[in-house]
Amino acid sequence: MKSEVYSWRLSPTLKHALEEVSRQEGAPISTLLERIVADWLSVHRQERNQLETEQERLHAAAAATFGAIQGHNPKRSEQVRSLVRTRLVNRRAS
């Protein structure tokens, strides 16, 4: 049962084309529009699902590389600020 109403403006060319197809198919324009929108939504959902699947695949591939960086200084993350400042000072002095 259809109970919702939605209206929008169309160019005269598009309206004429819809009326032509409507006459050829022997179906009301509302039925034609509902079918067009339903088809578009179906394609849009599939594309979105494919994109989400691709994003999940990429995330899983990237996650395999996540982890701690091994180094000789276990306190390096705590000393980032001073290490960066020291490097900047050394670069400016050069």
ZADO-1210 file (C-alpha; in nm, 4 decimals, padded with zeros to 6 digits):
<atoms>
<atom x="00.0000" y="00.0000" z="00.0000" code="MET" pos="1"/>
<atom x="00.1473" y="00.3318" z="-00.1058" code="LYS" pos="2"/>
<atom x="00.0885" y="00.6171" z="00.1338" code="SER" pos="3"/>
<atom x="00.3860" y="00.8481" z="00.0958" code="GLU" pos="4"/>
<atom x="00.3982" y="01.1408" z="-00.1454" code="VAL" pos="5"/>
<atom x="00.7154" y="01.2969" z="-00.2775" code="TYR" pos="6"/>
<atom x="00.7344" y="01.5640" z="-00.5422" code="SER" pos="7"/>
<atom x="01.0195" y="01.7311" z="-00.7278" code="TRP" pos="8"/>
<atom x="01.0748" y="01.9485" z="-01.0296" code="ARG" pos="9"/>
<atom x="01.1891" y="01.8031" z="-01.3604" code="LEU" pos="10"/>
<atom x="01.3168" y="01.9633" z="-01.6745" code="SER" pos="11"/>
<atom x="01.0597" y="01.9608" z="-01.9565" code="PRO" pos="12"/>
<atom x="01.2851" y="01.7272" z="-02.1550" code="THR" pos="13"/>
<atom x="01.3060" y="01.4727" z="-01.8750" code="LEU" pos="14"/>
<atom x="00.9339" y="01.4927" z="-01.8078" code="LYS" pos="15"/>
<atom x="00.8600" y="01.4343" z="-02.1766" code="HIS" pos="16"/>
<atom x="01.0946" y="01.1338" z="-02.1835" code="ALA" pos="17"/>
<atom x="00.9231" y="00.9842" z="-01.8769" code="LEU" pos="18"/>
<atom x="00.5808" y="01.0364" z="-02.0348" code="GLU" pos="19"/>
<atom x="00.6982" y="00.8627" z="-02.3524" code="GLU" pos="20"/>
<atom x="00.8273" y="00.5589" z="-02.1647" code="VAL" pos="21"/>
<atom x="00.5141" y="00.5567" z="-01.9529" code="SER" pos="22"/>
<atom x="00.2960" y="00.5423" z="-02.2653" code="ARG" pos="23"/>
<atom x="00.5134" y="00.2748" z="-02.4278" code="GLN" pos="24"/>
<atom x="00.5001" y="00.0522" z="-02.1220" code="GLU" pos="25"/>
<atom x="00.1368" y="00.1271" z="-02.0437" code="GLY" pos="26"/>
<atom x="00.2238" y="00.2087" z="-01.6843" code="ALA" pos="27"/>
<atom x="00.1708" y="00.5246" z="-01.4811" code="PRO" pos="28"/>
<atom x="00.4653" y="00.7571" z="-01.4375" code="ILE" pos="29"/>
<atom x="00.4534" y="00.6947" z="-01.0613" code="SER" pos="30"/>
<atom x="00.5065" y="00.3215" z="-01.1188" code="THR" pos="31"/>
<atom x="00.7897" y="00.3931" z="-01.3601" code="LEU" pos="32"/>
<atom x="00.9556" y="00.6320" z="-01.1137" code="LEU" pos="33"/>
<atom x="00.9188" y="00.3867" z="-00.8276" code="GLU" pos="34"/>
<atom x="01.0861" y="00.1144" z="-01.0338" code="ARG" pos="35"/>
<atom x="01.3677" y="00.3499" z="-01.1426" code="ILE" pos="36"/>
<atom x="01.4341" y="00.4604" z="-00.7849" code="VAL" pos="37"/>
<atom x="01.4208" y="00.1031" z="-00.6524" code="ALA" pos="38"/>
<atom x="01.6704" y="-00.0097" z="-00.9194" code="ASP" pos="39"/>
<atom x="01.9014" y="00.2827" z="-00.8430" code="TRP" pos="40"/>
<atom x="01.8885" y="00.2151" z="-00.4687" code="LEU" pos="41"/>
<atom x="01.9679" y="-00.1518" z="-00.5269" code="SER" pos="42"/>
<atom x="02.2736" y="-00.0654" z="-00.7384" code="VAL" pos="43"/>
<atom x="02.3790" y="00.2021" z="-00.4875" code="HIS" pos="44"/>
<atom x="02.3580" y="-00.0461" z="-00.1979" code="ARG" pos="45"/>
<atom x="02.5621" y="-00.3029" z="-00.3903" code="GLN" pos="46"/>
<atom x="02.8300" y="-00.0441" z="-00.4700" code="GLU" pos="47"/>
<atom x="02.8390" y="00.0690" z="-00.1078" code="ARG" pos="48"/>
<atom x="02.8649" y="-00.2922" z="00.0131" code="ASN" pos="49"/>
<atom x="03.1489" y="-00.3566" z="-00.2322" code="GLN" pos="50"/>
<atom x="03.3265" y="-00.0447" z="-00.1100" code="LEU" pos="51"/>
<atom x="03.2802" y="-00.1466" z="00.2528" code="GLU" pos="52"/>
<atom x="03.4097" y="-00.4956" z="00.1718" code="THR" pos="53"/>
<atom x="03.7122" y="-00.3427" z="-00.0010" code="GLU" pos="54"/>
<atom x="03.7704" y="-00.1117" z="00.2968" code="GLN" pos="55"/>
<atom x="03.7503" y="-00.4102" z="00.5334" code="GLU" pos="56"/>
<atom x="04.0005" y="-00.6019" z="00.3178" code="ARG" pos="57"/>
<atom x="04.2400" y="-00.3057" z="00.3122" code="LEU" pos="58"/>
<atom x="04.2037" y="-00.2556" z="00.6859" code="HIS" pos="59"/>
<atom x="04.2768" y="-00.6235" z="00.7519" code="ALA" pos="60"/>
<atom x="04.5851" y="-00.6062" z="00.5283" code="ALA" pos="61"/>
<atom x="04.7055" y="-00.2921" z="00.7065" code="ALA" pos="62"/>
<atom x="04.6270" y="-00.4382" z="01.0494" code="ALA" pos="63"/>
<atom x="04.8759" y="-00.7157" z="00.9826" code="ALA" pos="64"/>
<atom x="05.1484" y="-00.4501" z="00.9927" code="THR" pos="65"/>
<atom x="05.0270" y="-00.2827" z="01.3126" code="PHE" pos="66"/>
<atom x="05.2363" y="-00.3252" z="01.6208" code="GLY" pos="67"/>
<atom x="05.5275" y="-00.1866" z="01.8111" code="ALA" pos="68"/>
<atom x="05.8326" y="-00.0602" z="01.6320" code="ILE" pos="69"/>
<atom x="06.1407" y="-00.2341" z="01.7603" code="GLN" pos="70"/>
<atom x="06.4294" y="-00.0106" z="01.8524" code="GLY" pos="71"/>
<atom x="06.7229" y="00.0245" z="02.0833" code="HIS" pos="72"/>
<atom x="06.5629" y="00.2896" z="02.3030" code="ASN" pos="73"/>
<atom x="06.2634" y="00.1608" z="02.4997" code="PRO" pos="74"/>
<atom x="06.1918" y="00.5153" z="02.6253" code="LYS" pos="75"/>
<atom x="06.1863" y="00.6693" z="02.2767" code="ARG" pos="76"/>
<atom x="05.8101" y="00.7324" z="02.2760" code="SER" pos="77"/>
<atom x="05.8423" y="00.9186" z="02.6053" code="GLU" pos="78"/>
<atom x="06.1294" y="01.1282" z="02.4702" code="GLN" pos="79"/>
<atom x="05.9816" y="01.2276" z="02.1333" code="VAL" pos="80"/>
<atom x="05.9467" y="01.5953" z="02.2200" code="ARG" pos="81"/>
<atom x="06.3040" y="01.6394" z="02.3320" code="SER" pos="82"/>
<atom x="06.4421" y="01.4247" z="02.0469" code="LEU" pos="83"/>
<atom x="06.2563" y="01.6285" z="01.7840" code="VAL" pos="84"/>
<atom x="06.3676" y="01.9573" z="01.9405" code="ARG" pos="85"/>
<atom x="06.7269" y="01.8380" z="01.9475" code="THR" pos="86"/>
<atom x="06.7137" y="01.7399" z="01.5803" code="ARG" pos="87"/>
<atom x="06.5583" y="02.0749" z="01.4843" code="LEU" pos="88"/>
<atom x="06.8264" y="02.2644" z="01.6759" code="VAL" pos="89"/>
<atom x="07.0981" y="02.0571" z="01.5064" code="ASN" pos="90"/>
<atom x="06.9486" y="02.1224" z="01.1602" code="ARG" pos="91"/>
<atom x="06.9275" y="02.4960" z="01.2225" code="ARG" pos="92"/>
<atom x="07.2849" y="02.5018" z="01.3450" code="ALA" pos="93"/>
<atom x="07.4107" y="02.3342" z="01.0269" code="SER" pos="94"/>
</atoms>
